[in-house]
């Protein structure tokens, strides 16, 4: 039986989940890709960014029209301005990830030899030139990079932009917690950015909306379908009222309700159970809950509301 996920990307067959790419498609992301645009996708942690881009990449590749994949910049975290080490570490991680995501005939060739500060661009150029299909790349965890490493990667993407689609990815998204405007802070201030911006090629900046009330009900009713345990209508409504559809909160409340508060699947989940689950989630002081609280206390409501800028 599947379960509600509160840690990391959702996996079909293991977790209760909504169609992962649906919230992206609702924002005309396919038009951006078909028009060979580069764009930004930003949202807080545990909103479903990584799950969504993994599933969208899988769907795009399955059409036979594109080669699409998600690669992460996460391993570059903490390397500061060590550009040589950061690039080598990230490209090694990409290789392992792509072997997992793509069949052999769609994987990139060996990464070419290049100087520090040119390796990411050279790798993307070699992969695009080698690919029998236009390439779509999602660069996840872009905000893991700092200082000269972040600046260099963004400039390499801008430099290769004019070579698309045969010599650089046809479409590319940088995915992270922040909007592109916040990269000034991440790269050491506006004076370091210069003119033009290192990522002025972005056609749009998107975020992920929260679940709607009907989507919350659909997600929770997957548990009923597999376990026979019913969320009473008032309980479904209360989950949405408490969370406003914020994905991590929805999953955390539901998971706590069915696993800790009332694990007997023969008994319905009521409003009282959801209230008890809420208190448990608060008492456990999850890191994700702390991050959400920080957003609220600092007034950063936009990143919680999932309204497109």
C-alpha positions as CSV (number, residue, x, y, z in Angstrom):
1,X,0.0,0.0,0.0
2,X,1.3,3.5,-0.8
3,X,1.7,6.2,1.8
4,X,1.7,10.0,2.1
5,X,5.2,11.4,1.4
6,X,6.8,14.2,3.5
7,X,10.5,13.7,2.4
8,X,11.9,14.2,-1.0
9,X,10.4,13.7,-4.5
10,X,7.3,11.5,-4.8
11,X,7.6,8.2,-6.5
12,X,4.7,6.6,-8.4
13,X,3.9,3.2,-6.9
14,X,5.3,4.2,-3.6
15,X,3.5,7.4,-2.6
16,X,0.0,8.9,-2.9
17,X,0.4,11.6,-5.5
18,X,-1.4,13.8,-8.0
19,X,-0.3,13.9,-11.6
20,X,3.0,15.5,-11.0
21,X,3.3,17.7,-14.1
22,X,-0.3,18.9,-14.1
23,X,0.4,22.1,-12.2
24,X,3.2,22.9,-14.6
25,X,1.1,22.3,-17.7
26,X,-1.6,24.6,-16.3
27,X,0.9,27.4,-16.6
28,X,1.5,26.8,-20.4
29,X,4.9,25.2,-19.8
30,X,4.5,23.2,-23.0
31,X,4.2,26.3,-25.0
32,X,7.5,27.6,-23.5
33,X,9.2,24.3,-24.3
34,X,7.8,24.1,-27.9
35,X,8.9,27.7,-28.5
36,X,12.4,26.7,-27.4
37,X,12.4,29.1,-24.4
38,X,14.6,29.2,-21.4
39,X,12.7,29.9,-18.1
40,X,12.8,29.9,-14.3
41,X,10.8,27.7,-12.0
42,X,10.9,28.7,-8.4
43,X,8.9,27.7,-5.3
44,X,9.6,26.9,-1.6
45,X,10.9,23.5,-0.5
46,X,8.4,20.6,-0.4
47,X,6.0,22.1,-2.9
48,X,6.7,19.5,-5.5
49,X,9.2,21.2,-7.9
50,X,11.5,18.2,-8.3
51,X,8.7,15.7,-8.5
52,X,7.0,17.8,-11.2
53,X,10.1,18.2,-13.4
54,X,11.1,14.6,-13.1
55,X,7.7,13.5,-14.2
56,X,7.5,16.1,-17.0
57,X,10.9,15.1,-18.3
58,X,9.8,11.4,-18.3
59,X,6.6,12.4,-20.2
60,X,8.5,14.5,-22.8
61,X,11.0,11.8,-23.5
62,X,8.2,9.2,-23.8
63,X,6.6,11.2,-26.7
64,X,9.7,10.4,-28.9
65,X,9.9,14.1,-29.8
66,X,12.4,15.3,-27.2
67,X,15.1,14.0,-24.9
68,X,14.4,15.5,-21.5
69,X,16.0,15.1,-18.2
70,X,16.4,16.6,-14.7
71,X,20.0,17.2,-13.4
72,X,20.9,18.7,-10.1
73,X,23.3,21.3,-9.0
74,X,23.0,20.2,-5.4
75,X,26.5,18.7,-5.1
76,X,27.9,22.1,-5.8
77,X,26.6,23.4,-2.5
78,X,29.3,24.6,-0.1
79,X,32.1,24.8,-2.7
80,X,31.9,28.6,-2.7
81,X,34.1,29.9,-5.5
82,X,36.0,26.7,-6.3
83,X,34.7,26.6,-9.8
84,X,37.0,23.8,-11.0
85,X,35.9,21.4,-8.2
86,X,32.2,22.4,-8.5
87,X,32.0,21.8,-12.2
88,X,33.7,18.4,-12.0
89,X,31.6,17.3,-9.1
90,X,28.3,18.4,-10.8
91,X,29.2,16.7,-14.1
92,X,30.0,13.5,-12.4
93,X,26.7,13.6,-10.6
94,X,24.9,14.3,-13.8
95,X,26.4,11.3,-15.4
96,X,25.1,9.0,-12.8
97,X,21.6,10.6,-12.8
98,X,21.3,10.4,-16.6
99,X,22.2,6.8,-16.6
100,X,19.3,6.2,-14.3
101,X,16.8,8.4,-16.2
102,X,17.5,7.7,-19.9
103,X,18.0,4.7,-22.1
104,X,21.6,4.2,-23.4
105,X,20.8,5.7,-26.9
106,X,19.7,9.0,-25.4
107,X,22.4,9.5,-22.9
108,X,25.1,12.1,-23.5
109,X,28.6,11.3,-24.9
110,X,31.6,11.5,-22.6
111,X,31.9,15.0,-21.3
112,X,34.5,17.0,-23.4
113,X,37.7,18.4,-21.9
114,X,37.3,22.1,-21.1
115,X,38.8,24.7,-18.9
116,X,37.2,25.6,-15.6
117,X,34.4,28.1,-16.2
118,X,33.5,26.4,-19.5
119,X,32.7,22.8,-18.5
120,X,29.0,23.1,-18.0
121,X,28.5,24.9,-21.3
122,X,30.8,22.4,-23.1
123,X,28.9,19.4,-21.7
124,X,25.5,20.8,-22.7
125,X,26.8,21.6,-26.2
126,X,28.3,18.2,-26.7
127,X,25.1,16.5,-25.4
128,X,22.8,18.6,-27.7
129,X,25.0,18.0,-30.7
130,X,25.1,14.3,-30.0
131,X,21.3,14.0,-29.4
132,X,19.0,12.7,-32.1
133,X,16.2,14.8,-30.6
134,X,16.0,18.4,-29.3
135,X,17.2,18.5,-25.7
136,X,15.1,19.8,-22.8
137,X,17.1,20.1,-19.5
138,X,15.8,21.0,-16.0
139,X,18.7,22.3,-13.9
140,X,17.4,21.6,-10.4
141,X,18.7,23.2,-7.1
142,X,20.3,26.1,-8.9
143,X,20.4,28.0,-5.7
144,X,22.8,25.5,-4.2
145,X,25.5,27.4,-6.1
146,X,27.2,30.5,-4.7
147,X,29.4,33.3,-5.7
148,X,31.6,32.8,-8.8
149,X,30.2,29.3,-9.4
150,X,26.6,30.5,-9.7
151,X,27.7,33.5,-11.8
152,X,29.8,31.3,-14.1
153,X,27.0,28.7,-14.7
154,X,24.4,31.4,-15.5
155,X,26.8,33.0,-18.0
156,X,27.7,29.7,-19.6
157,X,23.9,29.2,-20.2
158,X,23.6,32.6,-21.7
159,X,26.6,32.1,-23.9
160,X,25.3,28.9,-25.4
161,X,21.7,30.1,-25.8
162,X,22.2,31.2,-29.5
163,X,23.3,27.7,-30.4
164,X,20.0,26.0,-29.6
165,X,18.5,23.7,-30.7
166,X,21.3,21.7,-32.4
167,X,24.3,23.1,-30.4
168,X,22.7,23.7,-27.0
169,X,19.5,22.6,-25.2
170,X,16.4,23.6,-27.2
171,X,14.7,24.5,-23.9
172,X,16.1,24.8,-20.4
173,X,14.7,25.7,-17.0
174,X,16.7,26.7,-13.9
175,X,14.8,25.4,-10.9
176,X,15.2,26.6,-7.3
177,X,13.8,28.3,-4.3
178,X,14.2,31.9,-5.5
179,X,13.1,34.0,-8.5
180,X,15.8,35.0,-10.8
181,X,15.8,38.6,-9.4
182,X,17.0,37.2,-6.1
183,X,20.2,35.8,-7.8
184,X,21.7,39.3,-7.3
185,X,21.9,38.6,-3.6
186,X,23.1,35.0,-4.1
187,X,26.0,36.1,-6.4
188,X,27.3,38.8,-4.1
189,X,25.2,41.8,-4.9
190,X,24.1,43.8,-8.0
191,X,27.6,45.2,-8.6
192,X,28.9,41.7,-9.4
193,X,26.1,41.0,-11.9
194,X,27.0,43.6,-14.4
195,X,24.9,44.4,-17.4
196,X,23.2,42.5,-18.9
197,X,22.0,40.1,-16.2
198,X,23.7,36.7,-16.3
199,X,20.3,35.1,-17.1
200,X,18.5,37.7,-19.1
201,X,17.5,35.0,-21.6
202,X,14.7,33.8,-19.4
203,X,11.3,34.1,-21.2
204,X,9.3,33.7,-18.0
205,X,9.5,33.1,-14.3
206,X,7.0,30.5,-13.0
207,X,6.1,29.1,-9.7
208,X,3.9,26.2,-8.6
209,X,0.5,26.8,-7.2
210,X,-0.8,25.0,-4.2
211,X,-3.3,22.2,-4.5
212,X,-6.9,23.2,-5.0
213,X,-9.6,21.9,-2.6
214,X,-10.7,19.3,-5.1
215,X,-7.1,18.1,-5.6
216,X,-6.6,17.8,-1.8
217,X,-9.7,15.6,-1.7
218,X,-8.5,13.5,-4.7
219,X,-5.1,13.0,-3.0
220,X,-6.6,11.9,0.3
221,X,-9.2,9.7,-1.3
222,X,-6.4,7.6,-2.8
223,X,-5.7,6.4,0.7
224,X,-9.4,5.4,1.0
225,X,-9.2,3.5,-2.3
226,X,-6.3,1.4,-1.2
227,X,-7.0,1.0,2.6
228,X,-10.8,1.5,2.8
229,X,-10.2,4.1,5.5
230,X,-12.5,7.1,4.8
231,X,-11.7,10.7,5.3
232,X,-15.1,12.2,6.3
233,X,-16.2,15.2,4.1
234,X,-15.7,17.6,7.0
235,X,-12.2,16.2,7.6
236,X,-11.3,16.7,3.9
237,X,-12.6,20.3,4.2
238,X,-10.6,20.9,7.4
239,X,-7.4,19.7,5.8
240,X,-7.8,22.3,3.1
241,X,-8.8,25.0,5.6
242,X,-5.7,24.4,7.7
243,X,-3.2,24.1,4.8
244,X,-4.8,26.1,2.0
245,X,-3.5,23.3,-0.2
246,X,0.2,23.7,0.6
247,X,1.5,20.3,-0.6
248,X,3.9,19.4,2.3
249,X,1.3,20.4,4.9
250,X,-1.4,18.4,3.2
251,X,0.7,15.3,3.2
252,X,2.0,15.9,6.7
253,X,-1.5,16.2,8.2
254,X,-2.8,13.2,6.3
255,X,0.2,11.0,7.1
256,X,0.0,11.8,10.8
257,X,-3.7,11.3,10.9
258,X,-3.7,7.8,9.3
259,X,-0.4,6.5,10.8
260,X,-0.2,8.0,14.3
261,X,-3.6,9.3,15.3
262,X,-5.9,6.7,13.8
263,X,-4.0,3.7,12.3
264,X,-7.1,1.5,12.4
265,X,-8.2,1.5,8.7
266,X,-11.7,0.4,9.8
267,X,-12.3,3.7,11.5
268,X,-13.0,7.0,9.6
269,X,-10.8,10.0,9.8
270,X,-12.7,12.9,11.4
271,X,-12.1,16.6,12.0
272,X,-11.0,15.7,15.5
273,X,-8.3,13.4,14.1
274,X,-7.1,16.1,11.8
275,X,-6.9,18.5,14.8
276,X,-4.8,16.0,16.7
277,X,-2.6,15.5,13.7
278,X,-2.1,19.3,13.5
279,X,-0.9,19.4,17.1
280,X,1.5,16.5,16.5
281,X,3.0,18.1,13.4
282,X,3.5,21.3,15.3
283,X,5.0,19.5,18.3
284,X,7.5,17.5,16.2
285,X,8.9,20.8,14.8
286,X,9.6,19.5,11.3
287,X,12.3,21.4,9.5
288,X,9.8,22.0,6.7
289,X,7.4,23.5,9.1
290,X,10.1,25.9,10.4
291,X,10.8,27.0,6.9
292,X,7.1,27.7,6.3
293,X,6.9,29.6,9.6
294,X,9.9,31.7,8.6
295,X,8.1,32.7,5.4
296,X,5.1,33.8,7.3
297,X,7.0,35.7,10.0
298,X,9.2,37.5,7.4
299,X,6.2,38.5,5.3
300,X,7.3,36.4,2.3
301,X,3.7,35.4,1.4
302,X,4.3,35.3,-2.3
303,X,6.4,32.1,-2.2
304,X,3.7,30.4,-0.1
305,X,0.8,31.5,-2.2
306,X,2.0,30.0,-5.5
307,X,0.8,32.9,-7.5
308,X,2.7,33.5,-10.7
309,X,4.7,36.7,-10.6
